[in-house]
Amino acid sequence: MTRFEFYKDTSGSWRWRVKSLANGRILGDSSEGYANYSDCVNGARLVKSAILEV
């Protein structure tokens, strides 16, 4: 099981990361910062949908 987390980085941009619920390790993260929270969530949704297609 995993969960997506959304947070602001040190420059004030929004980022996402995927963490394992079993051990707390980060499995993936955004390679860019987003100015808007909604854009960050949309980016995470795109990644999630791509993973589920595999």
PDBQT receptor file of N, H, CA, C and O in Angstrom, charges set to zero:
ATOM      1  N   MET A   1       0.844  -1.176   0.000  1.00  0.00    +0.000 N 
ATOM      2  CA  MET A   1       0.000   0.000   0.000  1.00  0.00    +0.000 C 
ATOM      3  C   MET A   1       0.894   1.247   0.000  1.00  0.00    +0.000 C 
ATOM      4  O   MET A   1       1.984   1.256   0.573  1.00  0.00    +0.000 OA
ATOM      5  N   THR A   2       0.405   2.274  -0.649  1.00  0.00    +0.000 N 
ATOM      6  H   THR A   2      -0.480   2.266  -1.114  1.00  0.00    +0.000 HD
ATOM      7  CA  THR A   2       1.136   3.534  -0.737  1.00  0.00    +0.000 C 
ATOM      8  C   THR A   2       0.190   4.699  -0.485  1.00  0.00    +0.000 C 
ATOM      9  O   THR A   2      -1.030   4.536  -0.446  1.00  0.00    +0.000 OA
ATOM     10  N   ARG A   3       0.784   5.883  -0.315  1.00  0.00    +0.000 N 
ATOM     11  H   ARG A   3       1.774   6.016  -0.348  1.00  0.00    +0.000 HD
ATOM     12  CA  ARG A   3      -0.028   7.087  -0.218  1.00  0.00    +0.000 C 
ATOM     13  C   ARG A   3       0.741   8.246  -0.842  1.00  0.00    +0.000 C 
ATOM     14  O   ARG A   3       1.970   8.295  -0.792  1.00  0.00    +0.000 OA
ATOM     15  N   PHE A   4       0.006   9.159  -1.419  1.00  0.00    +0.000 N 
ATOM     16  H   PHE A   4      -0.992   9.119  -1.460  1.00  0.00    +0.000 HD
ATOM     17  CA  PHE A   4       0.593  10.375  -1.956  1.00  0.00    +0.000 C 
ATOM     18  C   PHE A   4       0.575  11.442  -0.876  1.00  0.00    +0.000 C 
ATOM     19  O   PHE A   4      -0.405  11.587  -0.145  1.00  0.00    +0.000 OA
ATOM     20  N   GLU A   5       1.664  12.184  -0.782  1.00  0.00    +0.000 N 
ATOM     21  H   GLU A   5       2.460  12.066  -1.376  1.00  0.00    +0.000 HD
ATOM     22  CA  GLU A   5       1.750  13.318   0.145  1.00  0.00    +0.000 C 
ATOM     23  C   GLU A   5       2.038  14.564  -0.677  1.00  0.00    +0.000 C 
ATOM     24  O   GLU A   5       2.771  14.507  -1.665  1.00  0.00    +0.000 OA
ATOM     25  N   PHE A   6       1.468  15.681  -0.273  1.00  0.00    +0.000 N 
ATOM     26  H   PHE A   6       0.873  15.727   0.530  1.00  0.00    +0.000 HD
ATOM     27  CA  PHE A   6       1.684  16.961  -0.936  1.00  0.00    +0.000 C 
ATOM     28  C   PHE A   6       2.267  17.928   0.080  1.00  0.00    +0.000 C 
ATOM     29  O   PHE A   6       1.810  18.008   1.221  1.00  0.00    +0.000 OA
ATOM     30  N   TYR A   7       3.294  18.668  -0.357  1.00  0.00    +0.000 N 
ATOM     31  H   TYR A   7       3.665  18.603  -1.284  1.00  0.00    +0.000 HD
ATOM     32  CA  TYR A   7       3.975  19.568   0.581  1.00  0.00    +0.000 C 
ATOM     33  C   TYR A   7       4.613  20.716  -0.183  1.00  0.00    +0.000 C 
ATOM     34  O   TYR A   7       4.802  20.636  -1.397  1.00  0.00    +0.000 OA
ATOM     35  N   LYS A   8       4.943  21.779   0.530  1.00  0.00    +0.000 N 
ATOM     36  H   LYS A   8       4.789  21.844   1.516  1.00  0.00    +0.000 HD
ATOM     37  CA  LYS A   8       5.660  22.904  -0.048  1.00  0.00    +0.000 C 
ATOM     38  C   LYS A   8       7.147  22.736   0.221  1.00  0.00    +0.000 C 
ATOM     39  O   LYS A   8       7.552  22.423   1.340  1.00  0.00    +0.000 OA
ATOM     40  N   ASP A   9       7.962  22.947  -0.815  1.00  0.00    +0.000 N 
ATOM     41  H   ASP A   9       7.633  23.201  -1.725  1.00  0.00    +0.000 HD
ATOM     42  CA  ASP A   9       9.411  22.850  -0.640  1.00  0.00    +0.000 C 
ATOM     43  C   ASP A   9       9.957  24.170  -0.099  1.00  0.00    +0.000 C 
ATOM     44  O   ASP A   9       9.195  25.094   0.187  1.00  0.00    +0.000 OA
ATOM     45  N   THR A  10      11.271  24.250   0.037  1.00  0.00    +0.000 N 
ATOM     46  H   THR A  10      11.889  23.500  -0.195  1.00  0.00    +0.000 HD
ATOM     47  CA  THR A  10      11.887  25.433   0.648  1.00  0.00    +0.000 C 
ATOM     48  C   THR A  10      11.724  26.699  -0.188  1.00  0.00    +0.000 C 
ATOM     49  O   THR A  10      11.829  27.803   0.345  1.00  0.00    +0.000 OA
ATOM     50  N   SER A  11      11.469  26.556  -1.488  1.00  0.00    +0.000 N 
ATOM     51  H   SER A  11      11.384  25.659  -1.921  1.00  0.00    +0.000 HD
ATOM     52  CA  SER A  11      11.261  27.731  -2.335  1.00  0.00    +0.000 C 
ATOM     53  C   SER A  11       9.789  28.122  -2.433  1.00  0.00    +0.000 C 
ATOM     54  O   SER A  11       9.446  29.091  -3.110  1.00  0.00    +0.000 OA
ATOM     55  N   GLY A  12       8.913  27.364  -1.755  1.00  0.00    +0.000 N 
ATOM     56  H   GLY A  12       9.192  26.576  -1.206  1.00  0.00    +0.000 HD
ATOM     57  CA  GLY A  12       7.487  27.683  -1.744  1.00  0.00    +0.000 C 
ATOM     58  C   GLY A  12       6.683  27.017  -2.847  1.00  0.00    +0.000 C 
ATOM     59  O   GLY A  12       5.500  27.314  -3.013  1.00  0.00    +0.000 OA
ATOM     60  N   SER A  13       7.309  26.117  -3.608  1.00  0.00    +0.000 N 
ATOM     61  H   SER A  13       8.270  25.877  -3.473  1.00  0.00    +0.000 HD
ATOM     62  CA  SER A  13       6.599  25.391  -4.660  1.00  0.00    +0.000 C 
ATOM     63  C   SER A  13       5.963  24.131  -4.082  1.00  0.00    +0.000 C 
ATOM     64  O   SER A  13       6.455  23.555  -3.112  1.00  0.00    +0.000 OA
ATOM     65  N   TRP A  14       4.856  23.717  -4.701  1.00  0.00    +0.000 N 
ATOM     66  H   TRP A  14       4.456  24.185  -5.489  1.00  0.00    +0.000 HD
ATOM     67  CA  TRP A  14       4.180  22.487  -4.283  1.00  0.00    +0.000 C 
ATOM     68  C   TRP A  14       4.847  21.285  -4.923  1.00  0.00    +0.000 C 
ATOM     69  O   TRP A  14       5.231  21.334  -6.092  1.00  0.00    +0.000 OA
ATOM     70  N   ARG A  15       4.988  20.214  -4.173  1.00  0.00    +0.000 N 
ATOM     71  H   ARG A  15       4.677  20.174  -3.224  1.00  0.00    +0.000 HD
ATOM     72  CA  ARG A  15       5.548  18.959  -4.656  1.00  0.00    +0.000 C 
ATOM     73  C   ARG A  15       4.734  17.793  -4.100  1.00  0.00    +0.000 C 
ATOM     74  O   ARG A  15       4.020  17.936  -3.108  1.00  0.00    +0.000 OA
ATOM     75  N   TRP A  16       4.854  16.639  -4.755  1.00  0.00    +0.000 N 
ATOM     76  H   TRP A  16       5.434  16.524  -5.561  1.00  0.00    +0.000 HD
ATOM     77  CA  TRP A  16       4.222  15.419  -4.265  1.00  0.00    +0.000 C 
ATOM     78  C   TRP A  16       5.281  14.333  -4.121  1.00  0.00    +0.000 C 
ATOM     79  O   TRP A  16       6.348  14.388  -4.732  1.00  0.00    +0.000 OA
ATOM     80  N   ARG A  17       4.954  13.351  -3.298  1.00  0.00    +0.000 N 
ATOM     81  H   ARG A  17       4.087  13.306  -2.801  1.00  0.00    +0.000 HD
ATOM     82  CA  ARG A  17       5.790  12.156  -3.175  1.00  0.00    +0.000 C 
ATOM     83  C   ARG A  17       4.884  10.982  -2.831  1.00  0.00    +0.000 C 
ATOM     84  O   ARG A  17       3.808  11.150  -2.258  1.00  0.00    +0.000 OA
ATOM     85  N   VAL A  18       5.342   9.795  -3.194  1.00  0.00    +0.000 N 
ATOM     86  H   VAL A  18       6.216   9.658  -3.660  1.00  0.00    +0.000 HD
ATOM     87  CA  VAL A  18       4.626   8.549  -2.898  1.00  0.00    +0.000 C 
ATOM     88  C   VAL A  18       5.429   7.817  -1.843  1.00  0.00    +0.000 C 
ATOM     89  O   VAL A  18       6.622   7.574  -2.021  1.00  0.00    +0.000 OA
ATOM     90  N   LYS A  19       4.781   7.464  -0.748  1.00  0.00    +0.000 N 
ATOM     91  H   LYS A  19       3.811   7.660  -0.603  1.00  0.00    +0.000 HD
ATOM     92  CA  LYS A  19       5.453   6.759   0.343  1.00  0.00    +0.000 C 
ATOM     93  C   LYS A  19       4.809   5.397   0.558  1.00  0.00    +0.000 C 
ATOM     94  O   LYS A  19       3.603   5.219   0.390  1.00  0.00    +0.000 OA
ATOM     95  N   SER A  20       5.649   4.448   0.933  1.00  0.00    +0.000 N 
ATOM     96  H   SER A  20       6.629   4.593   1.070  1.00  0.00    +0.000 HD
ATOM     97  CA  SER A  20       5.182   3.121   1.307  1.00  0.00    +0.000 C 
ATOM     98  C   SER A  20       4.574   3.204   2.708  1.00  0.00    +0.000 C 
ATOM     99  O   SER A  20       5.167   3.790   3.613  1.00  0.00    +0.000 OA
ATOM    100  N   LEU A  21       3.408   2.623   2.879  1.00  0.00    +0.000 N 
ATOM    101  H   LEU A  21       2.926   2.146   2.144  1.00  0.00    +0.000 HD
ATOM    102  CA  LEU A  21       2.802   2.581   4.210  1.00  0.00    +0.000 C 
ATOM    103  C   LEU A  21       3.459   1.513   5.078  1.00  0.00    +0.000 C 
ATOM    104  O   LEU A  21       3.399   1.582   6.305  1.00  0.00    +0.000 OA
ATOM    105  N   ALA A  22       4.078   0.537   4.445  1.00  0.00    +0.000 N 
ATOM    106  H   ALA A  22       4.126   0.481   3.447  1.00  0.00    +0.000 HD
ATOM    107  CA  ALA A  22       4.699  -0.556   5.198  1.00  0.00    +0.000 C 
ATOM    108  C   ALA A  22       5.963  -0.110   5.934  1.00  0.00    +0.000 C 
ATOM    109  O   ALA A  22       6.178  -0.473   7.090  1.00  0.00    +0.000 OA
ATOM    110  N   ASN A  23       6.806   0.689   5.246  1.00  0.00    +0.000 N 
ATOM    111  H   ASN A  23       6.631   0.984   4.307  1.00  0.00    +0.000 HD
ATOM    112  CA  ASN A  23       8.083   1.048   5.861  1.00  0.00    +0.000 C 
ATOM    113  C   ASN A  23       8.389   2.549   5.836  1.00  0.00    +0.000 C 
ATOM    114  O   ASN A  23       9.427   2.973   6.345  1.00  0.00    +0.000 OA
ATOM    115  N   GLY A  24       7.507   3.347   5.256  1.00  0.00    +0.000 N 
ATOM    116  H   GLY A  24       6.664   3.003   4.842  1.00  0.00    +0.000 HD
ATOM    117  CA  GLY A  24       7.687   4.798   5.246  1.00  0.00    +0.000 C 
ATOM    118  C   GLY A  24       8.671   5.320   4.220  1.00  0.00    +0.000 C 
ATOM    119  O   GLY A  24       8.936   6.522   4.185  1.00  0.00    +0.000 OA
ATOM    120  N   ARG A  25       9.218   4.455   3.387  1.00  0.00    +0.000 N 
ATOM    121  H   ARG A  25       9.003   3.479   3.416  1.00  0.00    +0.000 HD
ATOM    122  CA  ARG A  25      10.186   4.882   2.385  1.00  0.00    +0.000 C 
ATOM    123  C   ARG A  25       9.505   5.629   1.245  1.00  0.00    +0.000 C 
ATOM    124  O   ARG A  25       8.368   5.333   0.878  1.00  0.00    +0.000 OA
ATOM    125  N   ILE A  26      10.218   6.595   0.700  1.00  0.00    +0.000 N 
ATOM    126  H   ILE A  26      11.142   6.835   0.998  1.00  0.00    +0.000 HD
ATOM    127  CA  ILE A  26       9.729   7.338  -0.452  1.00  0.00    +0.000 C 
ATOM    128  C   ILE A  26       9.998   6.507  -1.700  1.00  0.00    +0.000 C 
ATOM    129  O   ILE A  26      11.135   6.122  -1.973  1.00  0.00    +0.000 OA
ATOM    130  N   LEU A  27       8.934   6.236  -2.454  1.00  0.00    +0.000 N 
ATOM    131  H   LEU A  27       8.010   6.548  -2.232  1.00  0.00    +0.000 HD
ATOM    132  CA  LEU A  27       9.033   5.409  -3.655  1.00  0.00    +0.000 C 
ATOM    133  C   LEU A  27       9.167   6.254  -4.917  1.00  0.00    +0.000 C 
ATOM    134  O   LEU A  27       9.681   5.777  -5.929  1.00  0.00    +0.000 OA
ATOM    135  N   GLY A  28       8.718   7.484  -4.866  1.00  0.00    +0.000 N 
ATOM    136  H   GLY A  28       8.301   7.871  -4.044  1.00  0.00    +0.000 HD
ATOM    137  CA  GLY A  28       8.796   8.383  -6.014  1.00  0.00    +0.000 C 
ATOM    138  C   GLY A  28       8.422   9.787  -5.589  1.00  0.00    +0.000 C 
ATOM    139  O   GLY A  28       7.770   9.991  -4.565  1.00  0.00    +0.000 OA
ATOM    140  N   ASP A  29       8.847  10.761  -6.399  1.00  0.00    +0.000 N 
ATOM    141  H   ASP A  29       9.376  10.596  -7.231  1.00  0.00    +0.000 HD
ATOM    142  CA  ASP A  29       8.497  12.143  -6.095  1.00  0.00    +0.000 C 
ATOM    143  C   ASP A  29       8.439  12.966  -7.368  1.00  0.00    +0.000 C 
ATOM    144  O   ASP A  29       8.873  12.523  -8.431  1.00  0.00    +0.000 OA
ATOM    145  N   SER A  30       7.897  14.173  -7.246  1.00  0.00    +0.000 N 
ATOM    146  H   SER A  30       7.544  14.533  -6.383  1.00  0.00    +0.000 HD
ATOM    147  CA  SER A  30       7.802  15.053  -8.404  1.00  0.00    +0.000 C 
ATOM    148  C   SER A  30       9.187  15.566  -8.755  1.00  0.00    +0.000 C 
ATOM    149  O   SER A  30       9.992  15.871  -7.875  1.00  0.00    +0.000 OA
ATOM    150  N   SER A  31       9.451  15.659 -10.038  1.00  0.00    +0.000 N 
ATOM    151  H   SER A  31       8.797  15.412 -10.753  1.00  0.00    +0.000 HD
ATOM    152  CA  SER A  31      10.750  16.153 -10.489  1.00  0.00    +0.000 C 
ATOM    153  C   SER A  31      10.742  17.666 -10.665  1.00  0.00    +0.000 C 
ATOM    154  O   SER A  31      11.765  18.273 -10.980  1.00  0.00    +0.000 OA
ATOM    155  N   GLU A  32       9.582  18.259 -10.459  1.00  0.00    +0.000 N 
ATOM    156  H   GLU A  32       8.750  17.766 -10.203  1.00  0.00    +0.000 HD
ATOM    157  CA  GLU A  32       9.453  19.703 -10.576  1.00  0.00    +0.000 C 
ATOM    158  C   GLU A  32       8.537  20.228  -9.482  1.00  0.00    +0.000 C 
ATOM    159  O   GLU A  32       7.717  19.492  -8.932  1.00  0.00    +0.000 OA
ATOM    160  N   GLY A  33       8.686  21.492  -9.179  1.00  0.00    +0.000 N 
ATOM    161  H   GLY A  33       9.352  22.090  -9.626  1.00  0.00    +0.000 HD
ATOM    162  CA  GLY A  33       7.786  22.147  -8.246  1.00  0.00    +0.000 C 
ATOM    163  C   GLY A  33       6.636  22.782  -9.012  1.00  0.00    +0.000 C 
ATOM    164  O   GLY A  33       6.798  23.178 -10.166  1.00  0.00    +0.000 OA
ATOM    165  N   TYR A  34       5.498  22.876  -8.387  1.00  0.00    +0.000 N 
ATOM    166  H   TYR A  34       5.367  22.554  -7.449  1.00  0.00    +0.000 HD
ATOM    167  CA  TYR A  34       4.304  23.458  -9.005  1.00  0.00    +0.000 C 
ATOM    168  C   TYR A  34       3.921  24.729  -8.262  1.00  0.00    +0.000 C 
ATOM    169  O   TYR A  34       3.979  24.781  -7.033  1.00  0.00    +0.000 OA
ATOM    170  N   ALA A  35       3.529  25.752  -9.012  1.00  0.00    +0.000 N 
ATOM    171  H   ALA A  35       3.482  25.709 -10.010  1.00  0.00    +0.000 HD
ATOM    172  CA  ALA A  35       3.120  27.016  -8.403  1.00  0.00    +0.000 C 
ATOM    173  C   ALA A  35       1.779  26.882  -7.692  1.00  0.00    +0.000 C 
ATOM    174  O   ALA A  35       1.549  27.528  -6.669  1.00  0.00    +0.000 OA
ATOM    175  N   ASN A  36       0.888  26.041  -8.233  1.00  0.00    +0.000 N 
ATOM    176  H   ASN A  36       1.075  25.517  -9.063  1.00  0.00    +0.000 HD
ATOM    177  CA  ASN A  36      -0.457  25.871  -7.677  1.00  0.00    +0.000 C 
ATOM    178  C   ASN A  36      -0.637  24.471  -7.117  1.00  0.00    +0.000 C 
ATOM    179  O   ASN A  36      -0.170  23.489  -7.693  1.00  0.00    +0.000 OA
ATOM    180  N   TYR A  37      -1.317  24.399  -5.994  1.00  0.00    +0.000 N 
ATOM    181  H   TYR A  37      -1.697  25.197  -5.526  1.00  0.00    +0.000 HD
ATOM    182  CA  TYR A  37      -1.614  23.107  -5.363  1.00  0.00    +0.000 C 
ATOM    183  C   TYR A  37      -2.392  22.210  -6.324  1.00  0.00    +0.000 C 
ATOM    184  O   TYR A  37      -2.100  21.019  -6.433  1.00  0.00    +0.000 OA
ATOM    185  N   SER A  38      -3.381  22.773  -7.021  1.00  0.00    +0.000 N 
ATOM    186  H   SER A  38      -3.618  23.741  -6.932  1.00  0.00    +0.000 HD
ATOM    187  CA  SER A  38      -4.219  21.971  -7.920  1.00  0.00    +0.000 C 
ATOM    188  C   SER A  38      -3.396  21.376  -9.064  1.00  0.00    +0.000 C 
ATOM    189  O   SER A  38      -3.676  20.259  -9.498  1.00  0.00    +0.000 OA
ATOM    190  N   ASP A  39      -2.399  22.090  -9.557  1.00  0.00    +0.000 N 
ATOM    191  H   ASP A  39      -2.172  22.998  -9.205  1.00  0.00    +0.000 HD
ATOM    192  CA  ASP A  39      -1.527  21.550 -10.600  1.00  0.00    +0.000 C 
ATOM    193  C   ASP A  39      -0.695  20.394 -10.056  1.00  0.00    +0.000 C 
ATOM    194  O   ASP A  39      -0.455  19.413 -10.761  1.00  0.00    +0.000 OA
ATOM    195  N   CYS A  40      -0.262  20.504  -8.826  1.00  0.00    +0.000 N 
ATOM    196  H   CYS A  40      -0.457  21.300  -8.254  1.00  0.00    +0.000 HD
ATOM    197  CA  CYS A  40       0.506  19.439  -8.180  1.00  0.00    +0.000 C 
ATOM    198  C   CYS A  40      -0.340  18.174  -8.036  1.00  0.00    +0.000 C 
ATOM    199  O   CYS A  40       0.126  17.074  -8.332  1.00  0.00    +0.000 OA
ATOM    200  N   VAL A  41      -1.567  18.331  -7.588  1.00  0.00    +0.000 N 
ATOM    201  H   VAL A  41      -1.945  19.225  -7.348  1.00  0.00    +0.000 HD
ATOM    202  CA  VAL A  41      -2.472  17.190  -7.436  1.00  0.00    +0.000 C 
ATOM    203  C   VAL A  41      -2.741  16.550  -8.795  1.00  0.00    +0.000 C 
ATOM    204  O   VAL A  41      -2.776  15.325  -8.911  1.00  0.00    +0.000 OA
ATOM    205  N   ASN A  42      -2.931  17.375  -9.819  1.00  0.00    +0.000 N 
ATOM    206  H   ASN A  42      -2.903  18.370  -9.725  1.00  0.00    +0.000 HD
ATOM    207  CA  ASN A  42      -3.170  16.847 -11.161  1.00  0.00    +0.000 C 
ATOM    208  C   ASN A  42      -1.954  16.071 -11.666  1.00  0.00    +0.000 C 
ATOM    209  O   ASN A  42      -2.111  15.017 -12.282  1.00  0.00    +0.000 OA
ATOM    210  N   GLY A  43      -0.760  16.570 -11.418  1.00  0.00    +0.000 N 
ATOM    211  H   GLY A  43      -0.632  17.427 -10.917  1.00  0.00    +0.000 HD
ATOM    212  CA  GLY A  43       0.451  15.859 -11.807  1.00  0.00    +0.000 C 
ATOM    213  C   GLY A  43       0.546  14.501 -11.127  1.00  0.00    +0.000 C 
ATOM    214  O   GLY A  43       0.924  13.513 -11.757  1.00  0.00    +0.000 OA
ATOM    215  N   ALA A  44       0.210  14.450  -9.861  1.00  0.00    +0.000 N 
ATOM    216  H   ALA A  44      -0.097  15.252  -9.350  1.00  0.00    +0.000 HD
ATOM    217  CA  ALA A  44       0.217  13.185  -9.125  1.00  0.00    +0.000 C 
ATOM    218  C   ALA A  44      -0.835  12.226  -9.672  1.00  0.00    +0.000 C 
ATOM    219  O   ALA A  44      -0.593  11.022  -9.754  1.00  0.00    +0.000 OA
ATOM    220  N   ARG A  45      -1.993  12.747 -10.043  1.00  0.00    +0.000 N 
ATOM    221  H   ARG A  45      -2.190  13.725  -9.976  1.00  0.00    +0.000 HD
ATOM    222  CA  ARG A  45      -3.043  11.896 -10.623  1.00  0.00    +0.000 C 
ATOM    223  C   ARG A  45      -2.589  11.291 -11.945  1.00  0.00    +0.000 C 
ATOM    224  O   ARG A  45      -2.871  10.126 -12.226  1.00  0.00    +0.000 OA
ATOM    225  N   LEU A  46      -1.885  12.081 -12.759  1.00  0.00    +0.000 N 
ATOM    226  H   LEU A  46      -1.656  13.027 -12.531  1.00  0.00    +0.000 HD
ATOM    227  CA  LEU A  46      -1.381  11.557 -14.031  1.00  0.00    +0.000 C 
ATOM    228  C   LEU A  46      -0.402  10.407 -13.811  1.00  0.00    +0.000 C 
ATOM    229  O   LEU A  46      -0.450   9.397 -14.513  1.00  0.00    +0.000 OA
ATOM    230  N   VAL A  47       0.478  10.566 -12.841  1.00  0.00    +0.000 N 
ATOM    231  H   VAL A  47       0.517  11.386 -12.270  1.00  0.00    +0.000 HD
ATOM    232  CA  VAL A  47       1.435   9.513 -12.532  1.00  0.00    +0.000 C 
ATOM    233  C   VAL A  47       0.706   8.278 -12.001  1.00  0.00    +0.000 C 
ATOM    234  O   VAL A  47       1.011   7.155 -12.402  1.00  0.00    +0.000 OA
ATOM    235  N   LYS A  48      -0.241   8.483 -11.113  1.00  0.00    +0.000 N 
ATOM    236  H   LYS A  48      -0.489   9.396 -10.787  1.00  0.00    +0.000 HD
ATOM    237  CA  LYS A  48      -0.994   7.356 -10.553  1.00  0.00    +0.000 C 
ATOM    238  C   LYS A  48      -1.727   6.595 -11.641  1.00  0.00    +0.000 C 
ATOM    239  O   LYS A  48      -1.723   5.364 -11.639  1.00  0.00    +0.000 OA
ATOM    240  N   SER A  49      -2.361   7.303 -12.577  1.00  0.00    +0.000 N 
ATOM    241  H   SER A  49      -2.365   8.303 -12.580  1.00  0.00    +0.000 HD
ATOM    242  CA  SER A  49      -3.095   6.625 -13.642  1.00  0.00    +0.000 C 
ATOM    243  C   SER A  49      -2.144   5.876 -14.582  1.00  0.00    +0.000 C 
ATOM    244  O   SER A  49      -2.485   4.806 -15.085  1.00  0.00    +0.000 OA
ATOM    245  N   ALA A  50      -0.959   6.433 -14.817  1.00  0.00    +0.000 N 
ATOM    246  H   ALA A  50      -0.682   7.302 -14.408  1.00  0.00    +0.000 HD
ATOM    247  CA  ALA A  50       0.030   5.748 -15.665  1.00  0.00    +0.000 C 
ATOM    248  C   ALA A  50       0.526   4.469 -14.990  1.00  0.00    +0.000 C 
ATOM    249  O   ALA A  50       0.740   3.459 -15.661  1.00  0.00    +0.000 OA
ATOM    250  N   ILE A  51       0.708   4.504 -13.695  1.00  0.00    +0.000 N 
ATOM    251  H   ILE A  51       0.535   5.324 -13.150  1.00  0.00    +0.000 HD
ATOM    252  CA  ILE A  51       1.168   3.311 -12.958  1.00  0.00    +0.000 C 
ATOM    253  C   ILE A  51       0.100   2.226 -13.008  1.00  0.00    +0.000 C 
ATOM    254  O   ILE A  51       0.421   1.050 -13.178  1.00  0.00    +0.000 OA
ATOM    255  N   LEU A  52      -1.153   2.605 -12.863  1.00  0.00    +0.000 N 
ATOM    256  H   LEU A  52      -1.414   3.560 -12.725  1.00  0.00    +0.000 HD
ATOM    257  CA  LEU A  52      -2.229   1.617 -12.847  1.00  0.00    +0.000 C 
ATOM    258  C   LEU A  52      -2.453   0.972 -14.213  1.00  0.00    +0.000 C 
ATOM    259  O   LEU A  52      -3.023  -0.116 -14.296  1.00  0.00    +0.000 OA
ATOM    260  N   GLU A  53      -2.007   1.635 -15.291  1.00  0.00    +0.000 N 
ATOM    261  H   GLU A  53      -1.544   2.519 -15.224  1.00  0.00    +0.000 HD
ATOM    262  CA  GLU A  53      -2.154   1.084 -16.634  1.00  0.00    +0.000 C 
ATOM    263  C   GLU A  53      -1.136  -0.003 -16.929  1.00  0.00    +0.000 C 
ATOM    264  O   GLU A  53      -1.341  -0.817 -17.829  1.00  0.00    +0.000 OA
ATOM    265  N   VAL A  54      -0.044  -0.023 -16.182  1.00  0.00    +0.000 N 
ATOM    266  H   VAL A  54       0.122   0.639 -15.451  1.00  0.00    +0.000 HD
ATOM    267  CA  VAL A  54       1.032  -0.989 -16.440  1.00  0.00    +0.000 C 
ATOM    268  C   VAL A  54       0.637  -2.362 -15.975  1.00  0.00    +0.000 C 
ATOM    269  O   VAL A  54       1.415  -3.307 -16.109  1.00  0.00    +0.000 OA
TER     270      VAL A  54
